[in-house]
Amino acid sequence: MAIAFVGIFLLIVVALMYFRKKSTGKIDGAYMSEEGTFRVKGRGNRFVIRKDDRFEFLVEDGVITACKDLTRHKDFVYYRGKEDV
């Protein structure tokens, strides 16, 4: 009886953890306009916007914190420096 209770409890905990992780909201989409093609990928609180396969913008908590010119850099260039992130 106790083993069944522990098993059910573990299943409930795992299910709650799964749904909590899933609720953070994956973002994956594209938008085309006269200004170019924009692709968005990441999670609700941290995602990357890519413009025309040349620029990437890192968005954290609704604020653009860094950008990257893909023709020049491999790493993001942070607007206030890495120490603020």
C-alpha positions in Angstrom: 0.0 0.0 0.0 2.8 2.4 0.9 4.7 1.7 -2.3 1.6 2.5 -4.4 1.1 5.7 -2.5 4.8 6.7 -3.1 4.5 5.7 -6.8 1.3 7.8 -7.3 2.9 10.8 -5.5 6.0 10.6 -7.7 3.9 10.5 -10.8 2.0 13.6 -9.7 5.3 15.4 -8.9 6.8 14.5 -12.3 3.6 15.6 -14.1 3.6 19.0 -12.3 7.3 19.5 -13.2 6.6 18.7 -16.8 3.6 21.1 -17.1 5.5 23.8 -15.3 8.4 23.5 -17.7 6.1 23.4 -20.7 4.2 26.5 -19.5 7.3 28.7 -19.8 6.2 29.0 -23.5 8.4 28.1 -26.4 8.6 30.7 -29.0 9.2 29.7 -32.6 7.9 31.8 -35.5 8.6 34.0 -38.5 7.4 37.3 -39.8 8.0 38.8 -43.3 7.6 42.5 -43.9 9.0 45.2 -46.2 11.9 45.7 -43.7 13.0 42.0 -44.0 12.4 38.6 -42.6 12.3 38.1 -38.9 12.6 34.8 -37.1 12.0 34.4 -33.4 13.2 31.4 -31.4 13.5 30.7 -27.7 11.4 30.8 -24.5 9.0 33.4 -23.1 11.5 35.2 -21.0 14.6 34.8 -23.2 14.6 34.5 -27.0 16.5 35.6 -30.1 15.2 37.6 -33.0 17.1 37.0 -36.2 16.7 39.6 -39.1 17.5 38.5 -42.6 20.1 35.9 -41.5 22.5 38.8 -40.7 21.6 40.3 -37.3 20.5 38.6 -34.1 19.0 40.4 -31.1 18.9 38.8 -27.7 15.8 39.7 -25.7 15.7 39.0 -21.9 12.6 39.7 -19.8 11.2 41.9 -22.6 14.3 44.1 -23.1 16.8 43.8 -26.0 20.1 43.3 -24.1 22.5 42.4 -26.9 23.0 42.1 -30.6 25.2 40.2 -33.0 26.2 41.0 -36.6 26.6 37.5 -38.0 29.1 38.6 -40.6 31.5 40.0 -38.0 31.0 38.3 -34.6 30.4 34.9 -33.1 29.3 36.2 -29.7 26.7 38.7 -28.7 27.8 42.3 -28.0 25.9 43.4 -24.8 24.7 46.9 -24.6 25.9 47.5 -21.0 28.6 44.9 -20.9 28.4 41.2 -19.8 28.6 42.1 -16.1 25.1 43.6 -16.0 23.5 40.4 -17.4 
